Amino acid sequence: MPANQYSQAGQAWSSLDEETRQEVVDEFRRVVKEMIDEHFRISSITPLESSRDDLRAAVESEPSHYQQGEPTHAVRAA
């Protein structure tokens, strides 16, 4: 973008009142968020290569009190 177009854009922006500028920023954020959400929604629909017929289901262990990642209680030596 040539320098004079930047200054024209700056002049146009500065001519807007604060409320209108906020509306433009909010709308811009909404559109960008919608584009990102749409991109990831479409991407997540694409089938993964790991969904092949020769793979077996994951082995699920029975829930227990000592699941991995749960903190253990500190024990003080007597």
N, C-alpha and C positions, 0 to 999 in steps of 0.2 A: 504494500500500500504506500503510495507516495506521501511525503511529509505533509503536503497541503491537505490531503484527505484526512490525515490524523488530526490536523488542527480544525478542519471542518467538523469532524466527529466530536471533538472536544468542545467546540462552540455549541453544537447542537445539544450535547449532553448538559453543558452548563446552563443552557437556556431553559431547561426543564426545572420545574419546582421539585422540592424534596419528595413530596408524596408521589409524583409521577415517576421519579427516578427509582423509588423503592418498588413501585409496581413493576417497572421494567426488570429490575434485578430479581424480584420474586418470580416473574414469569419466565425469565431466563433459567433460573434454578429449577423450576418445575419442568421445563422442556428438557433440560440436560438430564435430570433425574429420570424422566420418562424414557429417554433414549437409552440410558444405562440399564434401567430395569428391563426394557424390551430386549436389549442385547443379551443379557444374562438369562432371561426367560427363554429366549429362542435357543441359546447355547445349551441350556440344560435339557432341552427336548431332544437334542441330537443324541442318538443311541451311543453308548460307550462300547468300545471294542471288547471290554471284559464281559459283556453279556452274551457270551458264546454258549452254545448248547453243551459243550463238553465240560463245563465248570460245574462243580457241586456246590450245594448251599453251605454257608458258613456254619461252623460248629458253635452253638451257643451254650455256654456253661450256665448251670443253675445259679441264680443269685445267692450270694452269701454275705455274711457280715463283713468279711475281709475282701471286698472287691478291690481290684487294682486301682490305685489312685486315691483311695480313701485314706485319710490320715490315721495312723495307729496311735493309741493312747500311750503317753509317756509313762514309764514304770520307774519308780525310784528304788534304788537298791537299799535293802534294810541294813 
